[in-house]
Amino acid sequence: MALLGTIVNGICIIIGTLLGLFFTKIPERFKETVMSGVGLAVLLIGLQMGFETENIVIVLLSLLSGAIIGEALHLEERLEYIGRVIERRFIKPNQTSTMAQGFITASLIFGIGAMSVIGALDGGLRNDHEILITKAVIDGFVALVLTSSLGVGVIFSVIPVVLYQGSIALLATQINRWIPQDMLDLFIVEMTATGGLLIVALGLNLLKLTKIRVANLLPSLLMVGIILYIAEMF
């Protein structure tokens, strides 16, 4: 079953979020310190992924072109709009909420990265779900921590994560018919490095050192494949 790992991942995020709701009354200073720890860990993960690149030019071109596309499409604003729509449906007008921030942050943390893509590819190509199940356990713990600080909005990140990973897994069942293995391996390496830099940006945002519009950089992941295809043609 190609989607088994993705389904387990979604279930773990939901469980982690529900458990996190019981810890919302933790003193704010505890939450701030815990989130700082999460931010540092996310930063480290992103740096490790970024250093895997074998061709920094591909990563740079992907980021530049992806940023232009993302800004043109206003992806960050659209994600925030979705978050606000969800927020209005579940939060009373006189209440304040970080639901939109929770939705966006969790979607990016759970959706971007090597484990998402490689795990989904393994599930589709080889029916091997070990990577995604490992990721599911990690995401469950991260969801618990994020929910304790950012609220129930984290749970809605399940939707884009399941759609994203599920689509890759289903596509992977057919992808080896179209793409040579050596090109597929190169794509995974450079996509991992590009995604790693997006994770670094997210970590910096979590540490409140920057306010990078990470969602507007998401097209960079797609541009890796397009740039590699163009390079292969020439």
N, CA, C and O of each residue as an XYZ file, in Angstrom:
936
protein
N       0.855     -1.204      0.000
C       0.000      0.000      0.000
C       0.881      1.240      0.000
O       1.563      1.520      0.986
N       0.869      1.979     -1.096
C       1.772      3.115     -1.281
C       1.541      4.232     -0.266
O       2.467      4.980      0.047
N       0.317      4.353      0.251
C      -0.027      5.482      1.120
C       0.057      5.154      2.615
O      -0.285      5.994      3.447
N       0.502      3.962      2.960
C       0.519      3.569      4.370
C       1.347      4.523      5.224
O       0.875      4.979      6.265
N       2.580      4.835      4.800
C       3.446      5.726      5.562
C       2.852      7.106      5.735
O       2.956      7.705      6.806
N       2.222      7.615      4.676
C       1.592      8.941      4.725
C       0.430      8.958      5.707
O       0.260      9.917      6.461
N      -0.366      7.901      5.698
C      -1.510      7.822      6.612
C      -1.036      7.773      8.067
O      -1.586      8.458      8.929
N      -0.015      6.962      8.330
C       0.548      6.882      9.689
C       1.080      8.243     10.122
O       0.895      8.649     11.269
N       1.742      8.950      9.202
C       2.270     10.287      9.488
C       1.149     11.242      9.897
O       1.277     11.981     10.873
N       0.063     11.220      9.150
C      -1.066     12.094      9.463
C      -1.676     11.774     10.822
O      -2.022     12.680     11.580
N      -1.808     10.483     11.129
C      -2.377     10.067     12.411
C      -1.501     10.532     13.574
O      -2.011     10.995     14.595
N      -0.180     10.407     13.416
C       0.734     10.827     14.488
C       0.663     12.337     14.731
O       0.741     12.782     15.876
N       0.517     13.123     13.668
C       0.384     14.574     13.824
C      -0.895     14.904     14.610
O      -0.884     15.757     15.498
N      -1.983     14.224     14.274
C      -3.253     14.451     14.966
C      -3.132     14.088     16.447
O      -3.570     14.843     17.315
N      -2.534     12.926     16.729
C      -2.364     12.492     18.122
C      -1.487     13.477     18.888
O      -1.803     13.849     20.018
N      -0.371     13.903     18.261
C       0.518     14.859     18.909
C      -0.184     16.172     19.210
O       0.021     16.764     20.269
N      -1.020     16.629     18.270
C      -1.765     17.879     18.480
C      -2.751     17.742     19.631
O      -2.837     18.622     20.487
N      -3.490     16.645     19.653
C      -4.488     16.435     20.714
C      -3.811     16.369     22.082
O      -4.326     16.916     23.058
N      -2.660     15.701     22.153
C      -1.921     15.654     23.424
C      -1.414     17.044     23.804
O      -1.404     17.412     24.979
N      -0.990     17.816     22.791
C      -0.475     19.155     23.045
C      -1.504     20.093     23.630
O      -1.157     21.043     24.330
N      -2.796     19.828     23.342
C      -3.860     20.679     23.869
C      -3.942     20.616     25.396
O      -4.445     21.543     26.030
N      -3.449     19.525     25.983
C      -3.473     19.381     27.438
C      -2.338     20.149     28.111
O      -2.299     20.268     29.336
N      -1.413     20.669     27.297
C      -0.256     21.361     27.868
C      -0.274     22.861     27.555
O       0.747     23.538     27.681
N      -1.434     23.371     27.147
C      -1.524     24.782     26.775
C      -1.415     25.726     27.965
O      -1.157     26.916     27.783
N      -1.607     25.218     29.175
C      -1.540     26.071     30.364
C      -0.160     26.078     31.008
O       0.014     26.552     32.130
N       0.804     25.551     30.289
C       2.184     25.613     30.767
C       2.615     27.081     30.796
O       2.274     27.828     29.879
N       3.353     27.518     31.820
C       3.813     28.907     31.873
C       4.512     29.338     30.584
O       5.220     28.552     29.955
N       4.302     30.596     30.205
C       4.798     31.100     28.926
C       6.313     30.967     28.793
O       6.816     30.699     27.702
N       7.033     31.151     29.877
C       8.489     31.070     29.794
C       8.950     29.659     29.421
O       9.971     29.492     28.755
N       8.188     28.638     29.857
C       8.508     27.274     29.469
C       8.292     27.094     27.968
O       9.117     26.495     27.278
N       7.160     27.626     27.469
C       6.857     27.511     26.050
C       7.915     28.200     25.200
O       8.348     27.662     24.180
N       8.330     29.393     25.623
C       9.327     30.148     24.864
C      10.648     29.386     24.784
O      11.283     29.325     23.731
N      11.049     28.807     25.918
C      12.309     28.068     25.932
C      12.217     26.805     25.092
O      13.148     26.462     24.364
N      11.079     26.113     25.200
C      10.883     24.897     24.400
C      10.883     25.223     22.913
O      11.493     24.506     22.119
N      10.195     26.310     22.530
C      10.154     26.700     21.121
C      11.526     27.122     20.629
O      11.865     26.904     19.466
N      12.316     27.723     21.503
C      13.691     28.063     21.136
C      14.482     26.793     20.854
O      15.276     26.730     19.915
N      14.248     25.783     21.685
C      14.903     24.497     21.462
C      14.487     23.871     20.152
O      15.315     23.330     19.420
N      13.183     23.947     19.852
C      12.687     23.425     18.572
C      13.316     24.190     17.415
O      13.729     23.600     16.417
N      13.385     25.518     17.561
C      13.979     26.347     16.508
C      15.428     25.977     16.242
O      15.851     25.904     15.088
N      16.195     25.742     17.307
C      17.594     25.350     17.161
C      17.717     23.995     16.481
O      18.572     23.801     15.618
N      16.845     23.046     16.880
C      16.879     21.714     16.270
C      16.513     21.789     14.787
O      17.134     21.126     13.956
N      15.501     22.599     14.460
C      15.101     22.779     13.061
C      16.238     23.400     12.262
O      16.485     23.019     11.118
N      16.924     24.354     12.870
C      18.070     25.003     12.225
C      19.158     23.980     11.907
O      19.720     23.983     10.811
N      19.449     23.114     12.862
C      20.480     22.086     12.673
C      20.091     21.114     11.563
O      20.916     20.761     10.720
N      18.828     20.685     11.567
C      18.347     19.773     10.525
C      18.498     20.408      9.153
O      18.957     19.765      8.209
N      18.107     21.685      9.044
C      18.214     22.390      7.768
C      19.648     22.510      7.286
O      19.923     22.323      6.100
N      20.568     22.821      8.198
C      21.981     22.945      7.827
C      22.542     21.610      7.350
O      23.275     21.557      6.362
N      22.200     20.536      8.050
C      22.663     19.215      7.638
C      22.161     18.875      6.236
O      22.904     18.326      5.422
N      20.919     19.197      5.961
C      20.353     18.934      4.633
C      21.018     19.806      3.579
O      21.333     19.339      2.484
N      21.230     21.086      3.916
C      21.809     22.027      2.960
C      23.212     21.641      2.527
O      23.588     21.862      1.375
N      23.993     21.065      3.440
C      25.373     20.694      3.140
C      25.474     19.479      2.211
O      26.569     19.123      1.775
N      24.340     18.843      1.906
C      24.369     17.664      1.036
C      24.477     18.026     -0.442
O      24.690     17.144     -1.274
N      24.337     19.295     -0.782
C      24.361     19.685     -2.192
C      25.664     19.286     -2.885
O      26.743     19.326     -2.294
N      25.531     18.902     -4.144
C      26.689     18.602     -4.978
C      26.892     19.676     -6.043
O      27.887     19.672     -6.767
N      25.929     20.597     -6.125
C      26.011     21.669     -7.116
C      25.267     22.886     -6.578
O      24.050     22.997     -6.733
N      26.003     23.798     -5.945
C      25.382     24.947     -5.298
C      24.696     25.871     -6.298
O      23.781     26.610     -5.932
N      25.130     25.835     -7.555
C      24.512     26.691     -8.579
C      23.056     26.287     -8.792
O      22.183     27.143     -8.939
N      22.798     24.979     -8.807
C      21.427     24.500     -8.979
C      20.554     24.963     -7.817
O      19.419     25.397     -8.014
N      21.094     24.866     -6.609
C      20.355     25.311     -5.421
C      20.069     26.809     -5.507
O      18.951     27.248     -5.237
N      21.073     27.585     -5.881
C      20.921     29.039     -5.962
C      19.884     29.428     -7.014
O      19.003     30.244     -6.743
N      19.985     28.846     -8.221
C      19.034     29.152     -9.286
C      17.618     28.733     -8.891
O      16.649     29.425     -9.204
N      17.505     27.603     -8.207
C      16.183     27.133     -7.766
C      15.566     28.098     -6.764
O      14.375     28.402     -6.840
N      16.382     28.583     -5.816
C      15.884     29.527     -4.815
C      15.475     30.854     -5.449
O      14.429     31.412     -5.116
N      16.308     31.356     -6.367
C      16.008     32.647     -7.002
C      14.737     32.567     -7.838
O      13.846     33.406     -7.711
N      14.662     31.551     -8.693
C      13.478     31.423     -9.551
C      12.242     31.077     -8.729
O      11.151     31.575     -9.006
N      12.411     30.225     -7.721
C      11.284     29.870     -6.865
C      10.765     31.050     -6.076
O       9.558     31.184     -5.878
N      11.679     31.923     -5.616
C      11.271     33.114     -4.866
C      10.447     34.051     -5.742
O       9.454     34.620     -5.289
N      10.864     34.208     -7.003
C      10.123     35.075     -7.930
C       8.716     34.541     -8.144
O       7.745     35.296     -8.108
N       8.609     33.222     -8.371
C       7.300     32.608     -8.593
C       6.432     32.718     -7.334
O       5.255     33.073     -7.410
N       7.024     32.411     -6.184
C       6.274     32.471     -4.936
C       5.760     33.854     -4.604
O       4.628     34.010     -4.145
N       6.593     34.863     -4.836
C       6.164     36.244     -4.588
C       5.077     36.658     -5.572
O       4.128     37.350     -5.202
N       5.218     36.233     -6.829
C       4.213     36.572     -7.841
C       2.860     35.943     -7.509
O       1.811     36.536     -7.761
N       2.896     34.733     -6.939
C       1.658     34.033     -6.601
C       1.149     34.365     -5.196
O       0.057     33.946     -4.814
N       1.952     35.127     -4.423
C       1.575     35.512     -3.055
C       1.231     34.273     -2.217
O       0.200     34.248     -1.546
N       2.081     33.258     -2.254
C       1.800     32.007     -1.555
C       1.678     32.199     -0.047
O       0.804     31.614      0.592
N       2.562     33.024      0.519
C       2.516     33.259      1.974
C       1.179     33.875      2.372
O       0.562     33.459      3.353
N       0.738     34.870      1.603
C      -0.534     35.529      1.903
C      -1.700     34.554      1.762
O      -2.646     34.589      2.549
N      -1.624     33.681      0.750
C      -2.715     32.726      0.539
C      -2.786     31.717      1.679
O      -3.877     31.361      2.125
N      -1.627     31.253      2.155
C      -1.608     30.333      3.290
C      -2.148     31.016      4.553
O      -2.906     30.421      5.320
N      -1.741     32.279      4.754
C      -2.235     33.026      5.908
C      -3.747     33.223      5.813
O      -4.450     33.161      6.822
N      -4.245     33.460      4.596
C      -5.689     33.621      4.395
C      -6.432     32.349      4.775
O      -7.461     32.400      5.450
N      -5.904     31.198      4.337
C      -6.514     29.920      4.697
C      -6.523     29.756      6.214
O      -7.515     29.320      6.798
N      -5.400     30.114      6.843
C      -5.312     30.028      8.300
C      -6.336     30.920      8.985
O      -6.951     30.527      9.976
N      -6.519     32.147      8.440
C      -7.485     33.072      9.049
C      -8.913     32.577      8.860
O      -9.752     32.751      9.744
N      -9.199     31.955      7.703
C     -10.531     31.403      7.465
C     -10.824     30.311      8.487
O     -11.908     30.268      9.069
N      -9.859     29.437      8.700
C     -10.012     28.375      9.697
C     -10.185     28.985     11.084
O     -10.998     28.527     11.887
N      -9.396     30.033     11.345
C      -9.442     30.696     12.648
C     -10.816     31.282     12.927
O     -11.335     31.153     14.036
N     -11.414     31.930     11.918
C     -12.726     32.561     12.100
C     -13.819     31.525     12.384
O     -14.804     31.814     13.062
N     -13.626     30.321     11.858
C     -14.641     29.283     12.040
C     -14.576     28.653     13.431
O     -15.565     28.089     13.898
N     -13.428     28.742     14.094
C     -13.254     28.034     15.357
C     -12.986     28.951     16.546
O     -13.068     28.514     17.694
N     -12.666     30.227     16.279
C     -12.336     31.134     17.380
C     -13.358     32.261     17.440
O     -13.722     32.829     16.410
N     -13.822     32.586     18.649
C     -14.774     33.671     18.830
C     -14.119     35.011     18.509
O     -12.909     35.158     18.686
N     -14.906     36.009     18.030
C     -14.353     37.309     17.616
C     -13.567     38.028     18.693
O     -12.619     38.748     18.379
N     -13.932     37.855     19.955
C     -13.251     38.578     21.031
C     -12.046     37.827     21.586
O     -11.460     38.236     22.588
N     -11.675     36.713     20.922
C     -10.527     35.935     21.366
C      -9.344     36.173     20.435
O      -9.516     36.455     19.249
N      -8.155     36.055     20.987
C      -6.965     36.121     20.147
C      -6.482     34.704     19.888
O      -6.716     33.805     20.696
N      -5.815     34.505     18.770
C      -5.388     33.163     18.423
C      -4.150     33.183     17.561
O      -3.910     34.127     16.808
N      -3.353     32.113     17.683
C      -2.196     31.930     16.817
C      -2.463     30.784     15.849
O      -1.531     30.134     15.374
N      -3.746     30.538     15.558
C      -4.114     29.397     14.724
C      -3.477     29.462     13.350
O      -2.945     28.468     12.856
N      -3.533     30.650     12.725
C      -2.950     30.788     11.385
C      -1.457     30.509     11.416
O      -0.933     29.814     10.545
N      -0.770     31.048     12.415
C       0.666     30.823     12.536
C       0.958     29.346     12.777
O       1.912     28.795     12.226
N       0.131     28.711     13.603
C       0.317     27.290     13.875
C       0.145     26.446     12.632
O       0.915     25.517     12.390
N      -0.877     26.774     11.837
C      -1.146     26.046     10.596
C       0.018     26.178      9.615
O       0.475     25.184      9.051
N       0.493     27.402      9.412
C       1.563     27.648      8.448
C       2.877     27.026      8.917
O       3.550     26.326      8.160
N       3.231     27.292     10.179
C       4.501     26.772     10.711
C       4.538     25.256     10.661
O       5.521     24.670     10.207
N       3.472     24.619     11.125
C       3.429     23.151     11.150
C       3.447     22.578      9.735
O       4.118     21.579      9.478
N       2.716     23.203      8.821
C       2.680     22.717      7.428
C       4.072     22.733      6.822
O       4.459     21.797      6.123
N       4.828     23.794      7.087
C       6.175     23.910      6.532
C       7.136     22.932      7.194
O       7.935     22.291      6.512
N       7.066     22.811      8.519
C       7.960     21.897      9.224
C       7.710     20.448      8.794
O       8.651     19.701      8.527
N       6.432     20.061      8.732
C       6.103     18.672      8.421
C       6.202     18.354      6.926
O       6.423     17.205      6.544
N       6.038     19.378      6.088
C       5.962     19.120      4.650
C       7.267     19.266      3.900
O       7.475     18.597      2.888
N       8.161     20.139      4.382
C       9.411     20.388      3.672
C      10.493     19.459      4.206
O      10.611     19.260      5.415
N      11.260     18.910      3.323
C      12.415     18.142      3.785
C      12.608     16.829      3.069
O      11.733     16.337      2.356
N      13.772     16.286      3.284
C      14.159     15.059      2.594
C      13.276     13.890      2.996
O      12.902     13.070      2.158
N      12.937     13.812      4.293
C      12.178     12.655      4.757
C      10.808     12.595      4.093
O      10.316     11.510      3.782
N      10.188     13.753      3.873
C       8.878     13.777      3.212
C       8.968     13.199      1.816
O       8.197     12.313      1.448
N       9.917     13.706      1.037
C      10.022     13.308     -0.365
C      10.595     11.900     -0.510
O      10.023     11.058     -1.202
N      11.728     11.653      0.147
C      12.373     10.344      0.027
C      11.471      9.252      0.609
O      11.346      8.169      0.038
N      10.847      9.548      1.746
C       9.943      8.568      2.346
C       8.765      8.248      1.446
O       8.390      7.085      1.291
N       8.180      9.284      0.852
C       7.054      9.071     -0.059
C       7.494      8.313     -1.311
O       6.770      7.449     -1.805
N       8.682      8.639     -1.821
C       9.214      7.926     -2.987
C       9.456      6.453     -2.667
O       9.147      5.574     -3.471
N      10.014      6.194     -1.476
C      10.251      4.807     -1.057
C       8.933      4.041     -0.947
O       8.839      2.874     -1.326
N       7.917      4.728     -0.417
C       6.619      4.079     -0.285
C       6.012      3.729     -1.630
O       5.402      2.673     -1.796
N       6.188      4.641     -2.602
C       5.618      4.402     -3.926
C       6.434      3.458     -4.780
O       5.883      2.611     -5.482
N       7.773      3.605     -4.721
C       8.649      2.811     -5.579
C       8.877      1.397     -5.042
O       8.876      0.428     -5.801
N       9.075      1.290     -3.710
C       9.495      0.004     -3.152
C       8.545     -0.525     -2.071
O       8.796     -1.568     -1.467
N       7.447      0.212     -1.836
C       6.498     -0.168     -0.783
C       7.195     -0.283      0.573
O       6.833     -1.111      1.409
N       8.217      0.581      0.770
C       8.995      0.622      2.013
C       8.614      1.888      2.772
O       8.841      2.995      2.285
N       8.038      1.730      3.957
C       7.485      2.877      4.688
C       8.299      3.235      5.926
O       7.835      4.008      6.764
N       9.491      2.690      6.054
C      10.293      2.904      7.265
C      10.606      4.383      7.486
O      10.497      4.879      8.607
N      10.996      5.089      6.420
C      11.370      6.499      6.562
C      10.179      7.333      7.015
O      10.307      8.143      7.933
N       9.018      7.145      6.384
C       7.845      7.949      6.746
C       7.328      7.604      8.142
O       6.819      8.480      8.840
N       7.449      6.361      8.553
C       7.006      5.997      9.905
C       7.939      6.626     10.947
O       7.490      7.077     12.001
N       9.243      6.650     10.640
C      10.191      7.343     11.528
C       9.851      8.823     11.602
O       9.837      9.412     12.684
N       9.575      9.424     10.444
C       9.187     10.838     10.382
C       7.891     11.068     11.157
O       7.728     12.103     11.803
N       6.978     10.114     11.093
C       5.693     10.244     11.785
C       5.888     10.382     13.291
O       5.224     11.194     13.935
N       6.803      9.584     13.852
C       7.074      9.652     15.293
C       7.647     11.026     15.654
O       7.233     11.643     16.636
N       8.609     11.497     14.842
C       9.207     12.818     15.085
C       8.150     13.908     14.993
O       8.076     14.786     15.853
N       7.324     13.847     13.936
C       6.290     14.867     13.729
C       5.282     14.878     14.866
O       4.768     15.934     15.233
N       4.996     13.703     15.427
C       4.060     13.642     16.539
C       4.558     14.425     17.741
O       3.797     15.163     18.366
N       5.838     14.265     18.064
C       6.420     15.003     19.187
C       6.483     16.505     18.887
O       6.191     17.329     19.753
N       6.867     16.853     17.651
C       6.935     18.268     17.278
C       5.539     18.893     17.313
O       5.383     20.038     17.737
N       4.522     18.142     16.868
C       3.146     18.644     16.896
C       2.704     18.940     18.319
O       2.009     19.926     18.568
N       3.108     18.082     19.256
C       2.768     18.300     20.664
C       3.351     19.624     21.159
O       2.662     20.422     21.795
N       4.630     19.841     20.853
C       5.300     21.067     21.310
C       4.698     22.296     20.635
O       4.420     23.296     21.296
N       4.497     22.222     19.323
C       3.944     23.367     18.589
C       2.542     23.704     19.091
O       2.206     24.878     19.251
N       1.729     22.690     19.338
C       0.355     22.929     19.792
C       0.337     23.603     21.150
O      -0.516     24.454     21.405
N       1.264     23.238     22.027
C       1.303     23.853     23.359
C       1.577     25.345     23.285
O       1.218     26.090     24.197
N       2.218     25.790     22.193
C       2.541     27.214     22.045
C       1.655     27.926     21.029
O       1.271     29.077     21.237
N       1.329     27.243     19.929
C       0.623     27.901     18.826
C      -0.839     27.489     18.697
O      -1.571     28.067     17.894
N      -1.271     26.513     19.465
C      -2.686     26.173     19.479
C      -3.101     25.104     18.488
O      -2.269     24.460     17.849
N      -4.415     24.932     18.379
C      -5.015     23.825     17.634
C      -4.822     23.952     16.123
O      -5.066     22.989     15.396
N      -4.392     25.109     15.636
C      -4.173     25.276     14.204
C      -3.206     24.268     13.634
O      -3.243     23.980     12.438
N      -2.335     23.725     14.474
C      -1.348     22.731     14.044
C      -2.025     21.520     13.412
O      -1.488     20.929     12.475
N      -3.201     21.147     13.917
C      -3.854     19.930     13.444
C      -4.248     20.021     11.969
O      -4.306     19.005     11.275
N      -4.517     21.242     11.491
C      -4.947     21.408     10.105
C      -3.797     21.235      9.113
O      -4.020     21.145      7.905
N      -2.568     21.188      9.626
C      -1.422     20.938      8.751
C      -1.462     19.524      8.194
O      -0.771     19.218      7.222
N      -2.268     18.662      8.804
C      -2.407     17.288      8.301
C      -2.876     17.297      6.849
O      -2.455     16.455      6.057
N      -3.737     18.235      6.499
C      -4.327     18.251      5.155
C      -3.266     18.444      4.072
O      -3.156     17.592      3.190
N      -2.462     19.548      4.099
C      -1.436     19.694      3.059
C      -0.357     18.616      3.123
O       0.167     18.205      2.088
N      -0.019     18.154      4.333
C       1.033     17.129      4.461
C       0.596     15.822      3.808
O       1.357     15.219      3.052
N      -0.627     15.385      4.099
C      -1.125     14.136      3.522
C      -1.293     14.260      2.007
O      -0.962     13.333      1.268
N      -1.802     15.390      1.549
C      -1.970     15.589      0.101
C      -0.619     15.614     -0.607
O      -0.455     15.019     -1.672
N       0.354     16.312      0.000
C       1.691     16.454     -0.583
C       2.414     15.118     -0.650
O       2.864     14.701     -1.718
N       2.524     14.450      0.491
C       3.238     13.176      0.525
C       2.489     12.091     -0.233
O       3.097     11.255     -0.901
N       1.168     12.112     -0.125
C       0.377     11.114     -0.831
C       0.504     11.236     -2.331
O       0.576     10.233     -3.042
N       0.532     12.473     -2.816
C       0.681     12.693     -4.264
C       2.027     12.183     -4.757
O       2.114     11.558     -5.813
N       3.087     12.455     -3.979
C       4.430     11.988     -4.359
C       4.467     10.458     -4.375
O       5.024      9.856     -5.294
N       3.874      9.836     -3.361
C       3.870      8.371     -3.276
C       3.141      7.751     -4.464
O       3.615      6.775     -5.046
N       1.995      8.314     -4.823
C       1.235      7.788     -5.956
C       1.973      8.026     -7.271
O       1.980      7.166     -8.151
N       2.596      9.205     -7.398
C       3.371      9.510     -8.595
C       4.577      8.589     -8.707
O       4.962      8.180     -9.802
N       5.170      8.269     -7.559
C       6.378      7.427     -7.542
C       6.104      6.030     -8.073
O       7.016      5.364     -8.562
N       4.857      5.579     -7.983
C       4.546      4.251     -8.504
C       4.721      4.186    -10.011
O       4.816      3.104    -10.591
N       4.763      5.375    -10.650
C       4.913      5.437    -12.107
C       6.178      6.162    -12.552
O       6.529      6.113    -13.730
N       6.875      6.840    -11.623
C       7.934      7.778    -12.004
C       9.135      7.093    -12.658
O       9.796      7.686    -13.510
N       9.418      5.858    -12.266
C      10.579      5.181    -12.840
C      10.397      4.846    -14.313
O      11.354      4.452    -14.981
N       9.192      4.996    -14.821
C       8.948      4.787    -16.247
C       9.387      5.989    -17.074
O       9.638      5.876    -18.274
N       9.477      7.152    -16.406
C       9.751      8.399    -17.132
C      11.139      8.961    -16.869
O      11.738      9.564    -17.760
N      11.666      8.774    -15.650
C      12.921      9.439    -15.258
C      14.010      8.400    -14.998
O      13.792      7.457    -14.237
N      15.189      8.564    -15.625
C      16.310      7.652    -15.361
C      16.720      7.711    -13.890
O      16.593      8.752    -13.244
N      17.216      6.580    -13.363
C      17.553      6.486    -11.954
C      18.620      7.484    -11.537
O      18.535      8.057    -10.450
N      19.649      7.710    -12.403
C      20.726      8.632    -12.027
C      20.222     10.060    -11.901
O      20.670     10.802    -11.027
N      19.280     10.455    -12.780
C      18.707     11.799    -12.703
C      17.806     11.927    -11.478
O      17.760     12.979    -10.840
N      17.092     10.854    -11.154
C      16.227     10.862     -9.979
C      17.058     11.013     -8.707
O      16.680     11.749     -7.796
N      18.197     10.310     -8.651
C      19.091     10.410     -7.489
C      19.631     11.830     -7.335
O      19.711     12.347     -6.221
N      20.003     12.463     -8.455
C      20.525     13.829     -8.416
C      19.444     14.809     -7.967
O      19.717     15.739     -7.208
N      18.225     14.598     -8.437
C      17.117     15.460     -8.029
C      16.904     15.403     -6.525
O      16.719     16.432     -5.876
N      16.930     14.194     -5.975
C      16.704     14.034     -4.533
C      17.782     14.758     -3.733
O      17.485     15.399     -2.724
N      19.049     14.656     -4.188
C      20.153     15.315     -3.480
C      19.973     16.830     -3.480
O      20.061     17.464     -2.428
N      19.720     17.418     -4.656
C      19.623     18.877     -4.752
C      18.319     19.402     -4.164
O      18.284     20.507     -3.622
N      17.251     18.622     -4.267
C      15.996     19.027     -3.633
C      16.152     19.009     -2.110
O      15.614     19.870     -1.414
N      16.891     18.024     -1.604
C      17.156     17.944     -0.169
C      17.913     19.180      0.308
O      17.578     19.761      1.340
N      18.941     19.579     -0.452
C      19.745     20.749     -0.082
C      18.910     22.023     -0.133
O      18.998     22.864      0.762
N      18.102     22.164     -1.180
C      17.245     23.350     -1.313
C      16.212     23.393     -0.196
O      15.991     24.437      0.417
N      15.581     22.251      0.063
C      14.619     22.177      1.165
C      15.272     22.460      2.502
O      14.651     23.031      3.399
N      16.541     22.053      2.635
C      17.272     22.313      3.871
C      17.421     23.791      4.156
O      17.297     24.224      5.302
N      17.690     24.577      3.105
C      17.815     26.025      3.293
C      16.475     26.647      3.688
O      16.434     27.609      4.455
N      15.382     26.095      3.162
C      14.060     26.575      3.572
C      13.811     26.241      5.042
O      13.203     27.022      5.774
N      14.293     25.064      5.462
C      14.168     24.675      6.870
C      15.005     25.607      7.755
O      14.577     25.970      8.850
N      16.201     25.995      7.279
C      17.041     26.954      8.019
C      16.282     28.258      8.218
O      16.261     28.815      9.315
N      15.653     28.742      7.139
C      14.880     29.984      7.223
C      13.746     29.855      8.233
O      13.460     30.784      8.988
N      13.106     28.693      8.234
C      12.018     28.462      9.177
C      12.538     28.445     10.609
O      11.891     28.969     11.515
N      13.715     27.840     10.812
C      14.318     27.822     12.146
C      14.643     29.213     12.635
O      14.427     29.532     13.804
N      15.166     30.053     11.739
C      15.472     31.440     12.103
C      14.196     32.196     12.476
O      14.197     33.016     13.394
N      13.103     31.911     11.752
C      11.828     32.542     12.082
C      11.321     32.093     13.454
O      10.809     32.897     14.233
N      11.473     30.791     13.737
C      11.025     30.276     15.027
C      11.815     30.895     16.176
O      11.284     31.095     17.269
N      13.094     31.197     15.919
C      13.935     31.846     16.926
C      13.704     33.357     16.984
O      14.302     34.057     17.801
N      12.821     33.849     16.100
C      12.448     35.270     16.016
C      13.648     36.155     15.677
O      13.731     37.310     16.094
N      14.579     35.576     14.905
C      15.729     36.349     14.439
C      15.434     37.015     13.102
O      16.008     38.055     12.778
N      14.539     36.414     12.331
C      14.161     36.941     11.015
C      12.661     36.772     10.817
O      11.975     36.168     11.641
N      12.169     37.311      9.717
C      10.780     37.078      9.324
C      10.757     36.808      7.817
O      10.181     37.564      7.035
N      11.396     35.720      7.446
C      11.491     35.333      6.036
C      10.160     34.715      5.599
O       9.580     33.901      6.317
N       9.684     35.111      4.413
C       8.436     34.551      3.878
C       8.754     33.183      3.254
O       8.894     33.057      2.037
N       8.861     32.181      4.104
C       9.307     30.862      3.665
C       8.348     30.247      2.651
O       8.784     29.586      1.708
N       7.050     30.457      2.837
C       6.075     29.871      1.915
C       6.299     30.357      0.484
O       6.046     29.619     -0.468
N       6.771     31.588      0.329
C       7.024     32.118     -1.012
C       8.260     31.502     -1.657
O       8.523     31.729     -2.838
N       9.009     30.734     -0.895
C      10.174     30.035     -1.438
C       9.862     28.583     -1.805
O      10.720     27.889     -2.351
N       8.654     28.119     -1.513
C       8.299     26.730     -1.771
C       8.440     26.305     -3.238
O       8.829     25.165     -3.492
N       8.138     27.180     -4.222
C       8.319     26.762     -5.617
C       9.756     26.378     -5.956
O      10.001     25.754     -6.988
N      10.703     26.743     -5.102
C      12.104     26.375     -5.335
C      12.269     24.867     -5.444
O      13.102     24.384     -6.211
N      11.474     24.120     -4.675
C      11.577     22.666     -4.698
C      11.187     22.114     -6.063
O      11.806     21.171     -6.556
N      10.167     22.696     -6.670
C       9.757     22.293     -8.019
C      10.785     22.720     -9.051
O      11.055     21.995    -10.009
N      11.364     23.913     -8.850
C      12.322     24.444     -9.811
C      13.597     23.600     -9.878
O      14.279     23.604    -10.902
N      13.928     22.882     -8.810
C      15.094     21.988     -8.844
C      14.949     20.994     -9.984
O      15.878     20.795    -10.767
N      13.778     20.369    -10.073
C      13.528     19.391    -11.129
C      13.562     20.011    -12.506
O      14.115     19.425    -13.436
N      12.974     21.201    -12.654
C      12.927     21.868    -13.961
C      14.328     22.256    -14.413
O      14.690     22.052    -15.572
N      15.123     22.819    -13.491
C      16.492     23.226    -13.831
C      17.359     22.023    -14.188
O      18.163     22.087    -15.118
N      17.197     20.929    -13.451
C      17.958     19.716    -13.770
C      17.556     19.164    -15.139
O      18.405     18.675    -15.883
N      16.296     19.241    -15.463
C      15.818     18.764    -16.767
C      16.411     19.600    -17.900
O      16.855     19.068    -18.917
N      16.410     20.925    -17.704
C      17.000     21.827    -18.717
C      18.497     21.561    -18.874
O      19.019     21.511    -19.988
N      19.176     21.390    -17.735
C      20.617     21.108    -17.777
C      20.901     19.788    -18.492
O      21.893     19.669    -19.210
N      20.036     18.803    -18.295
C      20.221     17.503    -18.937
C      20.047     17.607    -20.450
O      20.696     16.887    -21.208
N      19.168     18.506    -20.882
C      18.931     18.689    -22.316
C      20.133     19.284    -23.026
O      20.386     18.993    -24.195
N      20.878     20.128    -22.300
C      22.022     20.809    -22.921
C      23.336     20.200    -22.496
O      24.396     20.654    -22.928
